[in-house]
Amino acid sequence: MKGAQPSDTVKAILSYKGVYMKKHLLVGVEKGAFDENEAQNRFDKWIADKESKISDKKSNLDKENQAAKKAKLEAEKLYNEEKAKAIKEKDRHLGVILSFNVKIFDDAVVESEESHVRIFDDKIIYSLIDNYSLWVEQDSADVDSAIFNEMTPIVKFTFLKGYIFRNNNPAVFGIIVDAGKLRQKIPFMNESGKKVGIVHQLQNDGKTVPIAKTGEEVACSVQNITIGRQISEEDIFYSLPTPDEAKKLLKNYMHKLNPEESKIFSKILEIQRKINPVYGY
């Protein structure tokens, strides 16, 4: 070719816009391979295919960006919760999460409930501070009781025969509380000491209840288990305090357990120490 030559950038632009494709098709018309209408149809199809590919690529990039953003936020939430738990060991009133006008993911709520890290969430900063300050004031009035009430309660309950409401996702079944007070979001084990799962929700007459007391029969739901595999009718379960909770109970809070709860706690210690000899020490 004579004269000035297009740069690589110009070539890329011309190729992207379909100039070279159009030229190629016109050459085909000149050689009689097809007429101008066919050339235009082929060019239009090429443009449509190209735009479709670009649109798909853009959509995939958007999804990847959204997934990356969500993963980053979840990682930050987890870091904040772990940091709050560590701080709480030194000062329970500082080991909290203050969330100002930020979405709280469901898994973060579950994690905070399981680890007893309180989340204060509000869209108004003054209201957020007031709620936190009020909690500190109320909690400080009886820290001993506040700490005890956050611990995994000592409880025994039984899977009632003939009361299977759902096999899995989540498993829902009827139970009777043999002793103690059963709460939502607490871990529990079977008679061999193996952790079964976490009590997801308790219901009575179709309504969610926060606590089920001795002698009460309620529906219990548990995630990530299947009835007939991990659990069966008439199984007996016990709450599962962490080793640190068991140690604190033995050292500071045995006086807060009634005789039946003390008996159950001794059974929990007996079962767990067959697995972990230093459990509660």
Secondary structure, DSSP 8 states (H G I E B T S, - for coil): --S----HHHHHHHHHHTHHHHHHHHHHHHTTSS-HHHHHHHHHHHHHHHHHHHHHHHHHHHHHHHHHHHHHHHHHHHHHHHHHHHHHTT-TTTS-EEEES----HHHHHHHHHHT--EEEESSHHHHHHHHHHHHHHHHHTHHHHHHHHS----EEEEEEEEEEESBSSEEEEEEEEES-EETT-EEE-TTS-EEEEEEEEEETTEE-SEE-TT-EEEEEETT-BBTTTB-TT-EEEE---HHHHHHIIIIIGGGS-HHHHHHHHHHHHHHHHH-TTTT-
